[in-house]
Amino acid sequence: MIELFILISSTIILYCFILLPKFGFVNISNNYNINLYTIDNLTIFLFIMTLFSILRLNLYIPLYILCFLIFLSLLTKLSYYFLLFKKNFNQIFIILLLTILFNFELANNIYLGFDGQAIWFKKAYYFKNNLDPINTTMPNYPFLGSYLWAFFWKFSIIDFEHYGRFIYSIIFFISIGAYLSFYKVKNIYDYIFLSLIIYYVFKTNYLFNGYQDILVFSLLIIFFHYFIIFLNTKSNKNLIFLYLTAFILSWIKNEANIYSIIVLFSLFFFNKDKKFLITNSLLILILFFHKFLIYKYYFEINMSLQTDNYSFESIYNLKVDLNSILFIIVSFIKVFFKNLIIILSIPLIAYYYLNQKKFSKYETDLIRILLLLFVVLIGIIFIFYIYTSLPLEWHISTSLDRLVFQISSILIYPSIIIFNKLNNKQKKI
């Protein structure tokens, strides 16, 4: 009973760290949408924590800063928080309850996967004990997820490492809020649809075993949230948040950096303004090269996508054969049919192509953009496997399902558009 109380308290405290510090990017005078509020606040919170992780700061420094911001925020904006929670009480209660249930499962199943134990836990342990994570296994792997893990582990009510992993489920549920802000969910079928997604994530176990894929999955949801809004509004604020999210993704896993850069390149097709073209080009270059520079001149190690893999020499000498390509194709098909998001999306996408006239030009364009980006990212992963210097069967068996899981998050947005049209909801996105 005591541990259950501590678990609930810890979950609430974690949400407070994200919800309460208001950094001024959102107009608080008239915005009481809890989803938009938490998504923006989470993005800023993770951006700041990313900077702290790169600097490898003692965990007490972000603690003091965040506590000060929380105190200042409560002092100046208490009435706003009261109205925010009052207006969104039912949704807050449901999300909080689901998060507690997820964390309860984690507390009763503290199993760490192989990479979770060998790589990400070690980095978290080093951060917690004020040691340099560069000296751990896979020093060229980014470590934001481990920094968050260590931070909430160190300052949890009880000194259990899995309490630090509670932040992963919270980030996931806040990302679900991005979908909830996309359409107002009222229909029972909407709840069933989202419930299936939540259940699928729950069953994948990526949330609980220390792997970082759930963070990539969740942040890609938020990334595309800002991507869609920017396409619709051309707002500078959303462009800033889009790049902040891309920056955060680059420090979760190396492949996530590639995903975000490819998506950002697509913006050139939607905005021909010279100023935007120059700005976006410079930002993409910074996003692409900043990690190489930080690793080389600050960490003093060479950064690579994957240790002992994808070297120029191995790629140059690689001989691609038809059997390998066929094996990769078959492996992709098998993984697709194990991924619930893809399985749910296929009939919805089929419905769209059979009933395109029912959709507005905006809806049609958005669906096609997102589906095309999904196909492109799948193609990039396909190329990764063609040019891998690791044993192909082993490489695919240990990573393909997780990589497909990461980018399957993209499909939920077009699925929601189609699903709501199927239910005769004529709402503006």
C-alpha positions in Angstrom: 0.0 0.0 0.0 2.8 2.4 0.9 4.6 1.7 -2.4 1.4 2.3 -4.3 1.0 5.7 -2.6 4.6 6.5 -3.5 4.1 5.4 -7.1 1.0 7.7 -7.4 2.8 10.5 -5.7 5.8 10.1 -8.0 3.7 10.1 -11.1 1.9 13.3 -10.1 5.2 15.0 -9.2 6.7 14.1 -12.6 3.7 15.7 -14.3 4.2 18.8 -12.1 7.8 19.1 -13.4 6.4 19.3 -16.9 3.1 21.1 -16.4 4.0 23.9 -13.9 7.0 25.7 -15.3 5.4 28.1 -17.8 8.0 29.5 -20.1 5.9 32.1 -21.8 5.7 30.6 -25.3 1.9 30.1 -25.1 -0.6 32.9 -24.7 -2.0 32.0 -21.3 -4.7 34.6 -21.4 -7.0 32.7 -23.7 -5.5 29.2 -24.1 -6.9 26.7 -21.8 -6.3 23.6 -24.0 -4.5 21.2 -21.7 -3.1 19.2 -24.7 -1.5 22.2 -26.4 -0.3 23.5 -23.1 1.4 20.2 -22.1 2.9 19.5 -25.5 4.5 23.0 -25.7 5.7 22.8 -22.1 7.1 19.3 -22.6 9.0 20.4 -25.7 10.6 23.3 -23.9 11.4 21.1 -20.8 13.0 18.4 -23.0 15.0 21.1 -24.9 16.4 22.5 -21.7 17.2 18.9 -20.4 18.9 18.1 -23.7 21.2 21.1 -23.3 21.9 20.0 -19.7 22.7 16.4 -20.9 25.1 17.6 -23.6 26.9 19.7 -21.0 26.8 16.6 -18.7 25.8 18.8 -15.8 25.4 17.6 -12.2 21.7 16.6 -11.8 21.3 19.0 -8.9 21.6 22.0 -11.3 18.5 21.2 -13.4 16.7 20.3 -10.1 17.4 23.8 -8.6 16.5 25.5 -11.9 13.2 23.6 -12.3 12.2 24.0 -8.7 12.8 27.8 -9.0 10.7 27.9 -12.2 7.9 25.9 -10.6 7.9 28.2 -7.5 7.9 31.3 -9.7 5.2 29.9 -11.9 2.9 29.0 -9.0 3.5 32.5 -7.5 2.5 34.4 -10.7 0.1 32.1 -12.5 -1.8 30.1 -9.9 -5.2 31.3 -11.1 -4.4 30.2 -14.6 -3.5 26.7 -13.5 -6.7 26.5 -11.5 -8.8 27.4 -14.6 -6.7 25.1 -16.8 -7.3 22.1 -14.5 -10.9 22.9 -13.8 -11.7 23.1 -17.5 -9.9 19.9 -18.4 -10.4 17.9 -15.2 -12.0 14.8 -16.8 -9.2 14.5 -19.4 -6.5 15.1 -16.8 -8.0 12.5 -14.5 -8.2 9.8 -17.3 -4.6 10.5 -18.6 -3.3 10.5 -15.0 -5.1 7.2 -14.2 -3.7 5.6 -17.4 -0.2 6.8 -16.6 -0.4 5.4 -13.1 -1.6 2.0 -14.5 1.3 2.0 -16.9 3.8 2.9 -14.2 2.2 0.2 -11.9 2.9 -2.4 -14.6 6.5 -1.1 -14.9 7.0 -1.3 -11.1 5.8 -4.9 -11.2 7.9 -5.8 -14.3 11.2 -4.1 -14.0 12.9 -6.2 -16.6 15.5 -4.5 -18.7 16.2 -5.6 -22.3 19.7 -6.4 -23.5 20.4 -2.9 -24.9 18.4 -1.3 -22.0 20.8 -2.9 -19.5 24.0 -2.9 -21.5 23.8 0.7 -22.9 21.0 3.0 -21.6 21.0 1.9 -17.9 24.7 2.3 -17.7 24.6 5.8 -19.0 21.7 6.6 -16.5 23.8 5.1 -13.7 26.8 7.2 -14.6 24.7 10.4 -14.7 23.1 9.6 -11.4 26.5 9.2 -9.7 28.0 12.2 -11.4 30.2 10.2 -13.7 30.9 10.8 -17.4 28.6 8.7 -19.6 31.2 9.0 -22.4 33.2 6.3 -20.6 30.3 3.8 -20.9 29.4 1.3 -23.6 28.6 2.9 -27.0 29.9 6.4 -26.1 28.8 7.6 -29.6 25.1 7.0 -28.8 23.2 10.0 -27.6 22.0 10.0 -24.0 19.1 12.3 -23.4 16.8 9.4 -22.4 19.4 8.2 -19.9 19.8 11.7 -18.5 16.0 11.9 -17.9 16.1 8.4 -16.4 18.9 9.4 -14.1 17.3 12.7 -13.1 14.0 11.2 -12.0 15.6 8.2 -10.5 17.9 10.3 -8.3 15.2 12.6 -7.1 12.3 10.1 -6.9 10.7 9.6 -3.5 12.2 6.2 -3.2 15.6 5.2 -4.7 14.4 2.6 -7.3 15.8 2.9 -10.8 12.5 2.1 -12.5 11.0 5.2 -10.9 13.3 7.1 -13.3 11.7 5.3 -16.2 8.2 6.7 -15.2 9.1 9.7 -17.3 8.9 7.5 -20.5 5.2 6.7 -19.9 4.5 10.4 -19.1 6.1 11.5 -22.4 4.1 8.9 -24.3 0.8 10.0 -22.8 1.5 13.7 -23.4 2.2 12.8 -27.0 -1.2 11.2 -27.2 -2.5 14.6 -26.3 -1.2 15.7 -29.7 -3.7 13.5 -31.3 -6.4 14.7 -28.9 -5.7 18.3 -30.0 -5.8 17.3 -33.6 -9.5 16.3 -33.4 -11.9 16.7 -30.5 -12.4 13.1 -29.5 -16.1 12.6 -28.6 -17.2 9.5 -30.4 -16.9 6.1 -28.7 -15.1 4.8 -31.9 -12.5 7.5 -31.4 -11.8 6.2 -27.9 -11.6 2.6 -29.2 -9.2 3.7 -31.9 -6.9 5.5 -29.4 -7.3 2.7 -26.9 -6.0 0.2 -29.4 -2.9 2.3 -30.0 -2.3 2.7 -26.2 -2.8 -1.1 -25.7 -0.4 -1.8 -28.6 2.3 0.4 -27.1 1.6 -1.3 -23.7 2.1 -4.7 -25.2 5.2 -3.9 -27.2 7.2 -3.6 -23.9 9.4 -0.9 -25.4 8.0 1.4 -22.8 9.2 -0.8 -19.9 12.5 -2.4 -20.9 14.8 0.6 -20.9 15.0 0.9 -24.7 14.7 4.4 -26.2 12.3 3.6 -29.0 9.3 4.7 -27.1 10.8 8.1 -26.7 11.4 8.3 -30.5 7.9 7.1 -31.1 6.4 9.7 -28.8 8.6 12.6 -29.9 7.9 11.8 -33.6 4.2 12.2 -32.8 4.9 15.7 -31.3 7.2 16.5 -34.2 4.5 15.8 -36.8 2.0 17.7 -34.6 4.1 20.9 -35.1 4.8 19.9 -38.7 1.1 19.7 -39.6 0.3 23.0 -37.7 3.1 24.8 -39.5 1.9 23.6 -42.9 -1.5 25.0 -42.0 -0.5 28.3 -40.4 3.1 29.1 -41.5 3.6 30.3 -37.9 7.1 31.1 -36.8 6.3 29.9 -33.3 5.4 26.4 -34.6 8.5 26.4 -36.8 10.6 27.1 -33.7 8.9 24.3 -31.9 9.4 22.0 -34.9 13.1 22.6 -34.8 13.3 22.2 -31.1 11.6 18.8 -31.4 14.0 17.8 -34.2 16.9 18.8 -32.0 15.6 16.8 -29.1 15.1 13.8 -31.4 18.7 13.9 -32.5 19.8 13.4 -28.9 17.6 10.4 -28.2 18.8 8.1 -31.0 21.0 8.7 -34.0 18.5 7.4 -36.6 15.9 9.9 -35.3 18.1 12.7 -36.4 17.9 11.4 -40.0 14.1 11.0 -39.8 13.6 14.7 -38.7 16.1 16.1 -41.3 14.3 14.3 -44.1 10.9 15.7 -43.0 12.4 19.2 -42.6 13.6 18.9 -46.2 10.1 18.4 -47.4 9.2 21.9 -46.1 10.9 23.3 -49.2 8.0 22.0 -51.3 5.5 24.0 -49.3 7.1 27.4 -48.9 9.0 29.1 -51.8 9.7 32.3 -49.9 13.5 33.1 -50.3 13.9 34.1 -46.7 12.3 30.8 -45.5 14.5 28.8 -48.0 17.7 30.4 -46.6 16.6 30.1 -43.0 15.4 26.5 -43.3 18.6 25.5 -45.2 20.8 27.0 -42.5 18.8 25.3 -39.7 19.0 21.9 -41.4 22.8 22.3 -41.8 23.1 23.2 -38.1 20.9 20.3 -37.1 22.9 17.9 -39.3 26.4 19.0 -38.3 26.0 20.1 -34.7 26.4 16.6 -33.3 29.5 15.8 -35.3 31.1 19.0 -34.0 30.0 18.4 -30.4 31.3 14.8 -30.4 34.6 15.7 -32.1 35.6 18.9 -30.3 33.7 18.7 -27.0 33.3 15.0 -26.3 36.6 14.3 -28.2 35.3 11.1 -29.8 34.0 10.3 -33.3 30.3 10.1 -33.8 28.8 7.4 -36.0 25.3 6.1 -36.7 26.3 2.7 -35.2 29.6 1.5 -33.8 31.7 -0.5 -36.3 29.0 -0.1 -38.9 28.4 2.1 -42.0 32.0 3.1 -42.5 32.9 4.5 -45.9 35.2 1.5 -46.5 32.6 -1.1 -45.7 29.9 0.6 -47.8 32.4 1.0 -50.8 33.4 -2.7 -50.7 29.9 -4.0 -50.1 28.4 -6.3 -52.7 24.6 -6.3 -52.7 23.0 -9.5 -53.9 19.4 -10.3 -54.8 19.0 -12.8 -52.1 19.8 -10.2 -49.4 17.3 -7.7 -50.9 14.6 -10.4 -51.1 15.3 -11.3 -47.5 15.0 -7.7 -46.4 11.7 -7.3 -48.3 10.2 -10.4 -46.7 11.4 -9.3 -43.3 9.7 -5.9 -43.7 6.4 -7.6 -44.7 6.5 -9.8 -41.7 7.2 -6.9 -39.3 4.4 -4.8 -41.0 1.8 -7.5 -40.2 3.0 -7.6 -36.5 2.6 -3.8 -36.1 -1.0 -3.0 -35.0 -0.8 0.6 -36.2 0.0 -0.5 -39.7 -2.6 -3.2 -39.6 -5.3 -0.6 -38.5 -4.0 1.9 -41.1 -4.2 -0.3 -44.2 -8.0 -0.6 -44.5 -8.4 3.1 -43.6 -5.9 4.1 -46.4 -7.7 1.8 -48.8 -11.0 3.6 -47.9 -9.3 6.9 -48.6 -8.1 5.9 -52.1 -11.6 4.5 -52.9 -13.4 7.6 -51.7 -11.0 10.5 -52.4 -13.9 12.8 -53.5 -15.2 12.8 -49.9 -12.1 14.5 -48.6 -11.2 18.2 -48.9 -8.1 19.4 -50.8 -6.4 20.2 -47.5 -7.2 16.7 -46.1 -6.1 15.0 -49.3 -2.8 16.9 -49.4 -2.1 16.2 -45.7 -2.8 12.5 -46.1 -0.6 12.2 -49.1 2.3 14.1 -47.5 2.3 12.0 -44.4 2.0 8.7 -46.3 4.8 9.8 -48.7 7.0 10.7 -45.7 6.3 7.3 -44.1 7.3 5.5 -47.4 10.4 7.6 -47.6 11.5 6.8 -44.1 10.8 3.1 -44.7 13.0 3.4 -47.7 15.8 4.9 -45.7 15.6 2.1 -43.2 15.6 -0.4 -46.1 18.9 1.3 -47.4 20.4 1.0 -43.9 20.0 -2.8 -44.1 21.3 -3.0 -47.6 24.5 -1.3 -46.6 25.0 -2.8 -43.1 28.3 -4.5 -42.5 26.8 -6.5 -39.6 25.4 -10.0 -40.2 22.1 -9.2 -42.0 19.8 -11.8 -40.3 21.0 -10.8 -36.8 20.8 -7.1 -37.6 17.2 -7.3 -38.8 16.1 -9.7 -36.0 17.4 -7.3 -33.3 16.3 -4.0 -34.7 13.7 -3.9 -37.6 10.6 -4.3 -35.5 11.7 -1.4 -33.3 12.6 0.9 -36.2 9.3 0.3 -37.9 7.6 0.8 -34.5 9.3 4.3 -34.2 8.0 5.6 -37.5 4.6 3.9 -37.4 3.6 6.9 -35.2 3.3 8.9 -38.5 0.5 6.8 -39.7 -1.8 7.7 -36.8 -2.4 11.2 -38.1 -3.7 10.3 -41.6 -5.6 7.4 -40.0 -7.4 9.8 -37.7 -8.4 12.1 -40.6 -9.8 9.1 -42.5 -11.4 7.5 -39.5 -13.2 10.7 -38.6 -14.4 11.1 -42.2 -15.6 7.5 -42.1 -17.7 8.5 -39.0 -19.1 11.5 -40.9 -17.3 14.1 -38.9 -16.9 17.2 -40.9 -14.5 19.1 -38.7 -11.7 21.4 -39.7 -8.3 20.3 -38.7 
